[in-house]
Amino acid sequence: MMRVAMLTPWNHPCGIADYSRQLVGALRELVDVRVVELVPRYRRGLVEALRHRAPDLHYYRALGEQLNDADVAHIQFQYPLFGGFAPWKLKFNALMERVRVPVVMTMHELEAPSYRSLNVVQRQLYFHAASVVTWPQIQALIVHTKQFVEPLRDLMVAPERIHFQPMPVPALPSLPTPEAAKAKLGLSGRRVLTIIGFVVQRKGYEAALALLPDWPDDVTLAIVGGPNEFDRTGYFARIRAQHAPPRVIVTGFVEEDELHTWLAATDIVLAPFQAMSGSSSLALALAAGKPIVGTALPGLLEMNEVAPCLAAGDFATELHRVLTDDAAREQLSAGAAAYRERASQSATARATTALYEAVADSIDRDSPA
């Protein structure tokens, strides 16, 4: 059986850890997966990054060595997991210096904007950040949004090494009925609109909050999530301080059981996003079969290429339509079920295993006899 070493957060409160636990569970039906746990060492600024530089380099180099006892390594990539975006923070190169096996890497984030809008210094910063994909050991890149494909090609990544997979949908336990969940949360008789996940500005909370005066009195906006540990702006605290139940409920971080209760109680999941890559919060919404209303971001619109699961466009207009139309909500729920079937964890595991095998075979063919 093929041996895979997966580098990922594991016991860390983040979406990538949740994503990886689900994926590994499905992969272990097909390949031998050994988890190499990554505990992020994100540094806030230049002084802190320099103070911890030596031990951080040692840490990431040691992780790189741990990946070598495998046929293929699989890295879950996001900048904060490797120190941060800036060159004096990012320690990904230290990791890759020690990796000697072929690598498959899932890109949960890629900073590679058009250079036309940047000055010379900014170009150098972004080039350094984007260059993580250029290491020769990296034989395949998995992306969950097609928005990353063109920037990767601009970085001279061969098209055959870029592999799009729809965001996989996790398996959920049996959820309570919406009525039972609402009763447990003290929201009986109310309609619940929910934004799930870390509370960061790019998720566009203001677009939903601005519509509060237009909503019927029985509508509650639930912001289910806490602050991202890498966000130093105080955004979560401001959102929480400015709004109160029952009109707006800001939960903070919730345990899995409570999250499932909120999912069950939700009538519509909101995605008023300003920017995105793949979204594990929307994968949860799809897993629960919930209607989703979002903005017209390409990363949201492309979800409907898998199945018509999301109402996207002018956010206020689409939300009003879905909130007031039972048939529209039923159609979106049916689309979520179709998406869940096509992008299940088992389907993702099969596609990922095929990629491992292709990478290993290509290395074998390239090796001297």
C-alpha positions as CSV (number, residue, x, y, z in Angstrom):
1,M,0.0,0.0,0.0
2,M,1.3,3.4,-0.9
3,R,2.7,5.4,2.1
4,V,1.7,9.1,2.3
5,A,3.0,11.6,4.9
6,M,0.6,14.5,5.3
7,L,1.8,17.7,6.8
8,T,-1.2,19.6,8.3
9,P,-2.5,21.2,11.5
10,W,-4.3,18.4,13.4
11,N,-5.3,19.4,16.9
12,H,-5.5,23.1,16.1
13,P,-8.8,25.0,16.0
14,C,-8.9,25.9,12.3
15,G,-10.7,24.9,9.2
16,I,-7.6,23.3,7.6
17,A,-7.3,20.9,10.6
18,D,-11.0,20.0,10.2
19,Y,-10.6,19.6,6.5
20,S,-7.6,17.3,6.9
21,R,-9.2,15.1,9.6
22,Q,-12.1,14.4,7.2
23,L,-9.8,13.8,4.2
24,V,-7.4,11.5,6.1
25,G,-10.3,9.4,7.3
26,A,-11.4,8.8,3.8
27,L,-7.9,8.4,2.4
28,R,-7.0,5.7,4.9
29,E,-9.5,3.4,3.1
30,L,-7.1,3.6,0.1
31,V,-3.6,4.4,1.2
32,D,-1.4,4.4,4.3
33,V,-1.5,7.9,5.7
34,R,0.8,9.1,8.4
35,V,0.0,12.5,9.8
36,V,2.9,14.9,10.5
37,E,1.3,17.5,12.8
38,L,2.1,21.1,12.0
39,V,1.7,23.5,14.9
40,P,1.7,27.0,13.3
41,R,4.4,29.4,14.3
42,Y,2.9,32.7,13.1
43,R,4.9,35.8,13.9
44,R,3.2,39.2,14.3
45,G,6.0,41.5,13.0
46,L,9.6,41.9,12.0
47,V,11.0,42.0,15.6
48,E,9.1,38.9,16.7
49,A,10.0,37.1,13.5
50,L,13.7,37.8,13.9
51,R,13.7,36.9,17.6
52,H,12.3,33.5,16.9
53,R,14.0,33.0,13.5
54,A,16.6,30.3,14.6
55,P,14.2,28.0,16.5
56,D,11.5,28.4,13.8
57,L,13.9,27.4,11.0
58,H,15.0,24.4,13.1
59,Y,11.3,23.5,13.6
60,Y,10.3,23.6,9.9
61,R,13.5,21.8,8.8
62,A,12.7,19.0,11.3
63,L,9.2,18.8,9.8
64,G,10.6,18.5,6.4
65,E,12.8,15.5,7.5
66,Q,9.7,13.8,8.9
67,L,8.1,13.8,5.5
68,N,10.8,11.7,3.9
69,D,9.7,8.3,5.2
70,A,7.0,8.0,2.6
71,D,6.4,7.4,-1.1
72,V,4.7,10.8,-1.4
73,A,4.3,13.8,0.9
74,H,1.1,15.9,1.0
75,I,1.4,19.4,2.3
76,Q,-1.6,21.5,3.3
77,F,-0.5,25.1,2.6
78,Q,-1.6,28.4,4.0
79,Y,0.8,31.3,4.7
80,P,0.2,31.6,8.5
81,L,0.9,27.9,8.9
82,F,4.5,28.6,7.9
83,G,5.1,31.9,9.7
84,G,3.3,34.5,7.6
85,F,3.2,36.2,4.3
86,A,6.2,38.5,4.5
87,P,9.7,37.2,3.5
88,W,11.1,37.7,7.1
89,K,8.2,35.5,8.4
90,L,7.7,32.8,5.8
91,K,9.7,29.6,6.6
92,F,8.4,27.4,3.9
93,N,11.7,27.3,2.2
94,A,13.3,25.9,5.3
95,L,10.8,23.0,5.2
96,M,11.4,22.3,1.5
97,E,15.2,22.3,1.8
98,R,14.9,19.0,3.7
99,V,12.2,17.2,1.7
100,R,13.5,14.5,-0.7
101,V,10.3,12.8,-1.8
102,P,7.7,14.0,-4.4
103,V,5.2,16.4,-3.0
104,V,1.5,17.0,-3.6
105,M,0.4,20.4,-2.1
106,T,-3.1,21.7,-1.5
107,M,-3.2,25.5,-1.9
108,H,-5.7,26.9,0.5
109,E,-4.3,30.3,-0.1
110,L,-2.2,32.0,-2.9
111,E,-1.0,35.5,-2.9
112,A,-0.3,36.3,-6.6
113,P,-2.1,39.4,-7.7
114,S,-1.6,41.2,-11.0
115,Y,1.8,42.9,-11.0
116,R,0.4,45.8,-12.9
117,S,-1.1,47.3,-9.8
118,L,2.0,46.9,-7.6
119,N,5.2,49.0,-7.1
120,V,8.7,47.5,-7.2
121,V,8.8,46.6,-3.5
122,Q,5.4,45.1,-3.5
123,R,6.2,43.0,-6.5
124,Q,9.2,41.5,-4.7
125,L,7.1,40.7,-1.6
126,Y,4.4,39.0,-3.7
127,F,7.0,37.2,-5.8
128,H,8.6,35.8,-2.7
129,A,5.2,34.7,-1.3
130,A,4.1,33.1,-4.6
131,S,7.4,31.3,-5.2
132,V,6.4,28.6,-2.6
133,V,5.0,26.7,-5.6
134,T,8.2,26.6,-7.6
135,W,10.2,24.0,-5.6
136,P,11.0,21.0,-7.9
137,Q,9.8,18.4,-5.4
138,I,6.3,19.8,-5.8
139,Q,4.9,17.6,-8.5
140,A,1.2,18.4,-8.2
141,L,-0.9,21.3,-6.8
142,I,-4.5,20.8,-5.7
143,V,-6.7,23.9,-5.8
144,H,-10.3,24.2,-4.7
145,T,-11.0,27.3,-6.7
146,K,-10.3,27.9,-10.4
147,Q,-9.2,31.5,-9.4
148,F,-5.8,30.1,-8.6
149,V,-5.2,28.4,-12.0
150,E,-4.2,31.4,-14.0
151,P,-1.9,32.9,-11.3
152,L,-0.1,29.5,-11.0
153,R,0.4,29.4,-14.8
154,D,1.8,32.9,-14.6
155,L,4.4,31.5,-12.1
156,M,5.4,29.0,-14.8
157,V,3.7,26.0,-13.1
158,A,3.0,23.5,-15.9
159,P,-0.7,23.2,-16.5
160,E,-0.6,19.4,-16.1
161,R,0.6,19.9,-12.5
162,I,-2.4,22.0,-11.5
163,H,-5.4,19.9,-10.4
164,F,-8.8,21.4,-9.6
165,Q,-11.0,19.6,-7.1
166,P,-14.3,20.9,-5.8
167,M,-14.2,21.8,-2.1
168,P,-14.9,18.5,-0.5
169,V,-18.0,18.2,1.6
170,P,-17.6,16.7,5.1
171,A,-19.7,13.9,6.5
172,L,-22.0,15.1,9.3
173,P,-23.7,13.1,12.0
174,S,-27.5,13.1,12.1
175,L,-28.6,16.6,12.9
176,P,-31.6,17.5,15.0
177,T,-34.7,19.0,13.3
178,P,-34.7,22.7,12.7
179,E,-37.5,23.1,15.3
180,A,-35.6,21.2,18.0
181,A,-32.4,23.0,17.3
182,K,-34.1,26.4,17.4
183,A,-35.8,25.5,20.7
184,K,-32.4,24.5,22.2
185,L,-30.9,27.8,21.2
186,G,-33.9,29.8,22.4
187,L,-34.9,30.8,18.9
188,S,-38.3,29.1,18.5
189,G,-40.4,30.8,15.9
190,R,-37.6,32.7,14.4
191,R,-35.9,32.5,11.0
192,V,-32.1,32.1,11.3
193,L,-29.6,33.5,8.8
194,T,-26.1,32.3,9.6
195,I,-22.5,33.2,8.7
196,I,-20.2,30.4,9.7
197,G,-16.5,30.4,10.5
198,F,-13.7,32.7,11.6
199,V,-14.8,36.3,11.8
200,V,-12.5,38.2,9.4
201,Q,-13.3,41.3,7.4
202,R,-13.1,39.7,4.0
203,K,-16.3,37.7,4.8
204,G,-18.3,40.9,4.3
205,Y,-20.3,41.0,7.6
206,E,-21.2,44.6,7.0
207,A,-23.2,43.7,3.9
208,A,-25.5,41.5,6.0
209,L,-25.6,43.9,9.0
210,A,-26.6,46.8,6.7
211,L,-29.7,44.9,5.7
212,L,-31.0,44.4,9.3
213,P,-33.5,47.3,9.1
214,D,-35.1,45.7,6.0
215,W,-35.6,42.3,7.5
216,P,-38.9,41.1,9.2
217,D,-38.8,41.2,13.0
218,D,-38.6,37.4,13.2
219,V,-35.2,37.1,11.5
220,T,-32.0,36.6,13.5
221,L,-28.5,37.0,12.0
222,A,-26.2,34.4,13.7
223,I,-22.5,34.9,13.4
224,V,-21.2,31.5,14.4
225,G,-17.4,31.7,14.9
226,G,-14.7,33.5,16.8
227,P,-11.7,35.6,15.9
228,N,-9.0,34.2,13.7
229,E,-5.8,33.9,15.8
230,F,-3.8,35.5,13.0
231,D,-6.0,38.6,12.8
232,R,-4.7,41.4,15.0
233,T,-7.2,44.1,13.8
234,G,-9.8,43.6,16.6
235,Y,-12.5,43.1,14.0
236,F,-14.3,40.4,15.9
237,A,-14.5,42.4,19.1
238,R,-15.9,45.4,17.2
239,I,-18.6,43.2,15.6
240,R,-19.6,41.6,18.9
241,A,-19.7,44.9,20.8
242,Q,-21.9,46.7,18.3
243,H,-24.8,44.1,18.1
244,A,-27.0,42.3,20.6
245,P,-29.5,39.3,20.6
246,P,-32.0,38.4,19.5
247,R,-31.5,40.4,16.3
248,V,-27.8,39.5,16.0
249,I,-26.1,36.7,17.9
250,V,-22.3,36.5,17.8
251,T,-21.3,33.2,19.4
252,G,-17.6,33.2,19.5
253,F,-15.8,29.9,19.0
254,V,-18.2,26.9,19.5
255,E,-17.5,23.2,20.0
256,E,-18.5,20.8,17.2
257,D,-21.8,19.7,18.9
258,E,-22.9,23.3,19.2
259,L,-21.9,24.1,15.7
260,H,-24.0,21.2,14.5
261,T,-27.0,22.6,16.4
262,W,-26.5,26.0,14.8
263,L,-26.3,24.3,11.4
264,A,-29.6,22.5,12.0
265,A,-31.3,25.7,13.2
266,T,-30.2,27.7,10.1
267,D,-32.7,28.5,7.4
268,I,-30.2,30.2,5.0
269,V,-26.4,30.3,5.1
270,L,-25.0,33.7,4.1
271,A,-21.8,34.3,2.1
272,P,-21.5,38.0,1.6
273,F,-17.8,37.5,0.9
274,Q,-15.4,40.2,-0.5
275,A,-12.7,37.6,-1.3
276,M,-12.3,33.9,-0.9
277,S,-10.4,30.8,-1.8
278,G,-12.0,27.5,-0.8
279,S,-14.4,27.8,2.0
280,S,-14.8,25.1,4.6
281,S,-17.7,27.0,6.2
282,L,-19.6,26.7,2.9
283,A,-18.7,23.0,2.7
284,L,-20.5,22.6,6.1
285,A,-23.5,24.4,4.7
286,L,-23.6,22.0,1.7
287,A,-23.1,19.0,4.1
288,A,-26.2,20.1,6.0
289,G,-28.2,20.7,2.8
290,K,-28.7,24.4,3.5
291,P,-29.6,27.1,1.0
292,I,-26.7,29.5,0.4
293,V,-26.9,33.2,-0.7
294,G,-23.7,35.0,-1.6
295,T,-22.0,37.7,-3.7
296,A,-21.0,37.3,-7.3
297,L,-17.4,36.4,-6.6
298,P,-16.0,34.0,-9.2
299,G,-15.1,31.5,-6.4
300,L,-18.8,31.4,-5.4
301,L,-20.2,31.3,-8.9
302,E,-18.0,28.3,-9.8
303,M,-19.7,26.3,-7.1
304,N,-22.8,26.2,-9.3
305,E,-20.7,24.5,-12.0
306,V,-20.7,21.4,-9.8
307,A,-24.4,21.8,-8.8
308,P,-26.8,24.7,-8.6
309,C,-26.4,25.2,-4.8
310,L,-25.9,28.9,-4.4
311,A,-27.9,32.1,-5.2
312,A,-25.2,34.6,-6.1
313,G,-25.4,38.1,-7.5
314,D,-26.5,41.3,-5.9
315,F,-26.5,40.1,-2.3
316,A,-29.5,42.1,-1.0
317,T,-31.6,41.2,-4.0
318,E,-30.8,37.5,-3.9
319,L,-31.3,37.3,-0.1
320,H,-34.7,38.9,-0.3
321,R,-35.7,36.5,-3.1
322,V,-34.6,33.4,-1.3
323,L,-35.9,34.5,2.1
324,T,-39.4,35.1,0.7
325,D,-39.6,32.2,-1.7
326,D,-40.1,28.6,-0.3
327,A,-39.5,27.1,-3.8
328,A,-36.2,28.9,-4.2
329,R,-34.9,27.6,-0.9
330,E,-36.0,24.0,-1.8
331,Q,-34.2,24.2,-5.1
332,L,-31.0,25.4,-3.4
333,S,-31.3,22.6,-0.8
334,A,-31.6,20.1,-3.6
335,G,-28.6,21.6,-5.3
336,A,-26.6,21.3,-2.0
337,A,-27.5,17.6,-1.9
338,A,-26.3,17.1,-5.5
339,Y,-23.0,19.0,-4.8
340,R,-22.5,16.8,-1.6
341,E,-22.8,13.7,-3.7
342,R,-20.3,14.8,-6.4
343,A,-17.8,16.3,-4.0
344,S,-18.0,13.8,-1.1
345,Q,-15.0,12.9,1.0
346,S,-14.8,9.5,-0.6
347,A,-14.9,11.0,-4.1
348,T,-12.1,13.5,-3.1
349,A,-10.1,10.7,-1.6
350,R,-10.3,8.6,-4.8
351,A,-9.2,11.6,-6.9
352,T,-6.4,12.4,-4.5
353,T,-5.1,8.8,-4.4
354,A,-5.1,8.7,-8.2
355,L,-2.9,11.9,-8.1
356,Y,-0.5,10.2,-5.5
357,E,-0.2,7.3,-7.9
358,A,0.4,9.4,-10.9
359,V,3.1,11.4,-9.1
360,A,4.9,8.3,-7.8
361,D,4.7,6.7,-11.3
362,S,6.2,9.8,-12.9
363,I,9.1,9.8,-10.4
364,D,9.7,6.1,-11.0
365,R,9.9,6.6,-14.8
366,D,12.3,9.5,-14.3
367,S,14.6,7.5,-12.1
368,P,17.7,5.9,-13.6
369,A,17.3,2.1,-14.1
